[in-house]
Amino acid sequence: RRKRRVFPQTQPPRAAETMQAPQLGNYQQSIAFDEYGQPFIILREQDKQKRLRGRDAHKANILAARAVANILRSSLGPRGMDKILVSPDGDVTVTNDGATILQKMDVTHEIGKLLVELSKSQDDEIGDGTTGVVVMAGALLEEAEKLLDKGIHPIRISQGFEDACQVAVDHLEKIADTVPWTEEKLDALYETASTTLGSKIISRFQQQMSKIAVDAVLSVADLKRKDVNFELIKMEGKVGGRLEDTVLVKGVVLDKEMSHSQMPKEIKNAKIAILTCPFEPPKPKTKHTLDINSAQAYRELYQREQKYFKDMVKMCKDSGATLVLCQWGFDDEANHLLLQNNLPAVRWVGGVEIELIAIATGARIVPRFEDLASAKLGTGSIREVSFGTTNDKMLFIEDCPLSKTVTVLVRGGNQMIVDEAKRALHDAMCVTRNLIKDNRIVYGGGAAELACSLKISEYANSVSGIEQYAVRGFADALEQIPIALAENSGLQPIPTLAEVRKAQIEQKCSHLGVDCKQKGTLDMKSQKVFETLIGKQQQLLLATQLVRMILKIDDVIQPNDKF
């Protein structure tokens, strides 16, 4: 057996003693020694890693986050600019929705991805304010960088921001107004939805679109539980026509047509059978070969196939169905038999649509023809509608007994406008849902942010210690929202901010903001510019949490090729 050579040492190190190797350039290797004094490396290939530490890491992270936030800054407010995004496949998207812009962008930096997630969190939770939350985070990081340059520790900055955020959230509850609404009086809901649509491409038709959004939400809302199931609202788009041709259908709209051109185009009080089994003879699960060696054998096979089709049609007719919706397709033979037996049918209906139709009509989804029964049929009226000169057709299923399911049919000159209108209506529906859950509002136009900034500046006078600088920095960051609104509206930002700030202090009125639409008054209450309280609070909380997370990162280890 080979014996391990032991090198003489004056003072052998202890087992697995660790020491730091000399620093080589920007890299540092961690080395340990075993009980015999043999060195070994703990972190391999350290020379292939790039590390940013301390101040450099903070600088790089803040720079990346601010770069992403500045992209959205010009899209804030009713006069915000749109962005055009081209995918690798050549698909073009035109939008000013913050969450959509960041999702379509190919953000590779890790901190930049955090802002994408921030916008997505706001969109998932509230549905609106996705641009404002990213701009707010960028303003907070800008103030944090100034404080870091003064030598203040990141933890103290984080603590000051958290205290200031809590003051702002509490102050928002104090200045919030409650808007009473009933099913007969929906003006408050219409006005709040209209504010959300003010910055969208469909702002020319604010009144019509806000009414569609509110009516769609109320159609599926459970007002006792204050809950809204968005799965019951289907958004269907059809290129062609004008934006003002957008309608709300109390029922389901299918982008399909009758399976045969000679089938009736309109059926009143139809008995609807929903099938998830195909209109065709059964097929063996295993591989098989059938040899036909005579005309008689072929006729027998044909008759057997016809019998399958006739039995399927007979089962449908015996159940009392006057319309069949099938999830699968069927060939011309089955289509011809259905027409002969006066049984209209629609094929290739998607799974989501089938579920919505079942909910609306009260039908049961039938997996086998043998299970068909009159009790499993739904009721409703169906009509086929043609659009323009392109022979495009859609089916409208209306007059359903359980009209909890609604469809918004969006029209537009091209696909980009249709998609943007869908996103805008979704935001308005989310705001309406939030107002149903909590009917407290704050006022837009930067009024709420400026009121919170004044309150935090007042609170900063009572804070002792280093955190006072961070609290004042938070107040300064809140002022960036009205400044951005003024810039995007073509106003002078600093004089506009000074004017609004002076008016709020003198009049002690928290609903004075930036007159973006230049209506001649700073009073957002008279302009009816509303935002939901929970949406505004969520913006501040999410932005502050993200900034605190970024400030706590002081070491970034990445492969060299990423720099």
Secondary structure, 3 states (H helix, E strand, C coil): CCCCCCCCCCCCCCCCEEEECCCECCECCEEEECCCCCEEECCCCHHHEEEEEHHHHHHHHHHHHHHHHHHHHCCCCCCCCCEEEECCCCCEEEECCHHHHHHHCCCCCHHHHHHHHHHHHHHHHCCCCHHHHHHHHHHHHHHHHHHHHCCCCHHHHHHHHHHHHHHHHHHHHHHCEECCCCCCCCHHHHHHHHHHHCCCCCHHHHHHHHHHHHHHHHHHEECCCCEECHHHEEEEEEEECCHHHCEEECCEEECCCCCCCCCCCEEEEEEEEEECCCCCCCCCCCCCCCCCCCHHHHHHHHHHHHHHHHHHHHHHHHCCCCEEEECCCCCHHHHHHHHHCCCCEECCCCHHHHHHHHHHHCCCEECCHHHCCHHHCEEEEEEEEEECCCCEEEEEEECCCCCCCEEEEEEECCHHHHHHHHHHHHHHHHHHHHHHHCCEEEECCCHHHHHHHHHHHHHHCCCCCCHHHHHHHHHHHHCHHHHHHHHHCCCCHHHHHHHHHHHHHHHCCCCECCCCCCCCCCEHHHHCCEEEHHHHHHHHHHHHHHHHHHHCCCEEEEEHHHC
